[in-house]
Amino acid sequence: MSINPIYNENRKNFYKQFNNFFPDFDELEYALYDTMKMPKEQLTEINYASNILWKIFNKVSKQFRKLEPEQLIALGIREEMIPYIGLDYLPQQSVLARFDFICTEDGTIKVLELNGDTPFLIQETFEMNRIICNEFGLHNPNNEKQLVKSLSAALFSSIDYLDVKDKKPVIVITGKEAEEDYEEYCHVQYIKRILPFEIKYVPISELIIYPEATGTIQRGLYTPQMEKIDILYRPAHPLEFLIDDVAADGDRIGLHLLELVKVRELAIINSPSSYVLQNKILLWLIWEKRNEALLFTKEERAAINQYMLPTYISAEPFQKANKAYVKKPIFSREGNTIEIYDCNGSKWTASEYMHYTDNLYIYQEYVEMPTINIQLKDGQHSKKWLIGSFIADNSACGVACRVGAQITDWYSHWLPISII
């Protein structure tokens, strides 16, 4: 393993130009100074898979929301969320979502999951990928304008939902402060910067909620300056976190916020319906129904069998067939609480962090991720890689590559993508 001082100096000089980006985290060399050269034909298939699977997930999600409360609870929906999952006032169930795909060594593409509520990798995919492709004179595959169009349409739909056309709406974007989570802060500030609206940034810790009218103060969500907020964009605060938000006195302020949405005192983006899209139980439901002609078109049935992995709510089918499988919670992020079992049913590897053990689990057929050689500060390394494919305005619009270990987690690197 040999150090490349020229690479290290070039990387340092390139990324130091961007004070509003996060190329490194502590000891993690996050953003790489190179690109994955993806053949155009592979991008075309990833886009096709993303588009057809998006239709499938939307279809099943809408049917899922019609289940009886006891069925929803049995399938992992928190009881507190049931009154709100029907709130679907935006043009799409999610204005920005991301599929994660494995592109295997033999050329097949398999979807691992859908991040339907608050996907990360946005600034990397839509801003920094373009900049680094320009740096190397390469073709950028990602479409920032489509992202802006989708988010703008969501803001207009939110205005319609609240019926506040006769006044200038107060639009706020929220997230953690830079000192608390610099990645999230940059992520939020990038979205604020690209949208052609007057949007205020308020740290999530400074939002004030009044679940009921108090004196001269109306029921609603407020800024620290006591401006009543009409639209709240929460690109980094998932609904499964929101419902557990509590005040210092134990008051369920997250549920109060959802109640404001229900009575049209507030609109949030994404709408509460995206909570269902985030639930990995949809992977099992789709697989279970994959051959049903009354639910799926011929093209959709073919896509499920081609691009999805066998997924069950028990490990038994894999254990009987002596096949390796992955155990994952139905709500989890950043490769957290993942376990991989070999064909003998023995645990092979697992996530470093196990924070989602109170969830239901799904069991998905294991597929080996491909490897790639990357340059790091201390030399060349062989790593596993995974493709994220974004959906905005109901169609594929951008790809990102994460490079890391057998389980793609917080310690992964971001590798820009160019098209050849």
Secondary structure as GFF3:
##gff-version 3
##sequence-region A 1 420
A	DSSP	alpha_helix	5	15	.	.	.	ID=ss1
A	DSSP	beta_strand	24	25	.	.	.	ID=ss2
A	DSSP	beta_strand	28	29	.	.	.	ID=ss3
A	DSSP	beta_strand	36	38	.	.	.	ID=ss4
A	DSSP	alpha_helix	40	64	.	.	.	ID=ss5
A	DSSP	alpha_helix	69	74	.	.	.	ID=ss6
A	DSSP	three_ten_helix	79	81	.	.	.	ID=ss7
A	DSSP	beta_strand	96	103	.	.	.	ID=ss8
A	DSSP	beta_strand	109	115	.	.	.	ID=ss9
A	DSSP	alpha_helix	122	123	.	.	.	ID=ss10
A	DSSP	pi_helix	124	128	.	.	.	ID=ss11
A	DSSP	alpha_helix	129	136	.	.	.	ID=ss12
A	DSSP	alpha_helix	144	162	.	.	.	ID=ss13
A	DSSP	beta_strand	171	175	.	.	.	ID=ss14
A	DSSP	alpha_helix	182	194	.	.	.	ID=ss15
A	DSSP	beta_strand	199	203	.	.	.	ID=ss16
A	DSSP	three_ten_helix	204	206	.	.	.	ID=ss17
A	DSSP	beta_strand	208	210	.	.	.	ID=ss18
A	DSSP	beta_strand	220	222	.	.	.	ID=ss19
A	DSSP	beta_strand	231	233	.	.	.	ID=ss20
A	DSSP	alpha_helix	239	242	.	.	.	ID=ss21
A	DSSP	alpha_helix	253	262	.	.	.	ID=ss22
A	DSSP	beta_strand	267	269	.	.	.	ID=ss23
A	DSSP	alpha_helix	274	278	.	.	.	ID=ss24
A	DSSP	alpha_helix	281	288	.	.	.	ID=ss25
A	DSSP	alpha_helix	298	307	.	.	.	ID=ss26
A	DSSP	beta_strand	311	312	.	.	.	ID=ss27
A	DSSP	alpha_helix	316	321	.	.	.	ID=ss28
A	DSSP	beta_strand	325	329	.	.	.	ID=ss29
A	DSSP	beta_strand	339	341	.	.	.	ID=ss30
A	DSSP	beta_strand	347	350	.	.	.	ID=ss31
A	DSSP	beta_strand	361	365	.	.	.	ID=ss32
A	DSSP	beta_strand	371	376	.	.	.	ID=ss33
A	DSSP	beta_strand	379	392	.	.	.	ID=ss34
A	DSSP	beta_strand	395	404	.	.	.	ID=ss35
A	DSSP	beta_strand	413	415	.	.	.	ID=ss36
A	DSSP	beta_strand	417	419	.	.	.	ID=ss37
###
